[in-house]
Amino acid sequence: MLREDVSVISQAIRWIKVEPVWLCTVLNTYGSSPRSPGSLLVAKGDGSYTGSLSGGCIEEDFLQRIQQGHYLENSQVVRYGQGGVEAKVNLPCEGSLDVLIEYLPCNERSYQYLTQIQTALLGYTAIIKKLTLPNMSEITTVPNSQHPTQIERNGDDIQFYIMAPPKLIIAGISNVGVYCANFAVTLGFEVIICEHRDDELLRFAGQIAEQVEIKKIFPARFLEENPSASNTAIVSLTHDPRIDDLTLMEAVNTSAFYIGAMGSTRTSAKRRERLLNSGGLTVEMLDQIHAPIGIPIGSKTPPEIALAIMADIVAHKNGRELATSRSH
């Protein structure tokens, strides 16, 4: 969902430079509705659009209406489905949904407005977007809380808390890494596994949740090319110094809220010495790394170790630091 939302806003930014756009957000759903709250669509006057509000029936009606000159107020809410007053569109199982429609003229304010939303969706900041129908939205930057978009509505007053969901980057695939990835998906994380080894990708084929994105790239190179935001945790779980050391050398230069590497106390101490003497890292940089990784629950099996790791990551995400003395 996040990648689709970013794609919608990115397209809106490209269009707003030369023409006005309509930004649509699903506010509420009742009964069986095709899309969940927060889903986005952006359209322009010629009927071009990106994103979706339904399986197609709502989009067709909406595009016809903007081409007929409708929806030129700064903001308004339209209900589709049962009880809808704007369109004779039936949704599955007599469901309905409310859609916020914002008309954004081609000007600098609209451009800056969309850019602030994009920045929040990418995880670099968090924002509160407020509006009172039929007025324009106002955006305030707030501290990150690691919770994805939330919507509140009280009559004509609507408020969005917008931020990307937490992200987990796993450097190198392993038994523990697979469990971490699958646990993280369940916990609402966006998960990326960076793995350049064909044999390892083949060995774990079919064991990873379909929501996990696999990047066939050396992990350190991925971190170098894709700066991590403050909503990101980075873990290296391979027991291979060639992967773990280089990953950590890149990770400490990011804004990640959690960085960790698997290994026993002895292994971690040797890695710390290598990174200090040969890796160019300072003591302050090394202190960012959780190694040994995870909370001490006496875990022995891969799923137990993954549970300990994810519990520690979630604790830090939620501002609760726990003891992390481990011996993997």
Salt bridges, closest charged atoms under 4 A:
GLU4 OE2 - ARG35 NH2 2.95
GLU19 OE2 - LYS44 NZ 3.36
ASP46 OD2 - LYS44 NZ 3.89
ASP61 OD2 - ARG65 NE 2.94
GLU86 OE1 - ARG65 NH1 3.65
ASP98 OD1 - ARG79 NE 2.70
ASP98 OD2 - ARG153 NH1 3.58
GLU102 OE2 - LYS129 NZ 2.67
GLU138 OE2 - ARG109 NH2 3.25
GLU190 OE2 - ARG3 NH1 3.18
GLU195 OE2 - HIS196 ND1 3.80
GLU195 OE2 - ARG197 NE 2.75
ASP198 OD1 - LYS216 NZ 2.51
GLU200 OE1 - ARG203 NH2 2.98
GLU213 OE1 - ARG3 NH1 3.04
GLU213 OE2 - LYS215 NZ 2.88
GLU224 OE1 - ARG221 NE 3.64
GLU225 OE2 - ARG221 NH1 3.99
ASP240 OD2 - ARG242 NH2 2.98
ASP245 OD2 - ARG274 NE 2.73
ASP287 OD1 - ARG272 NH2 2.98
ASP312 OD2 - HIS290 ND1 3.94
ASP312 OD1 - HIS316 ND1 3.39
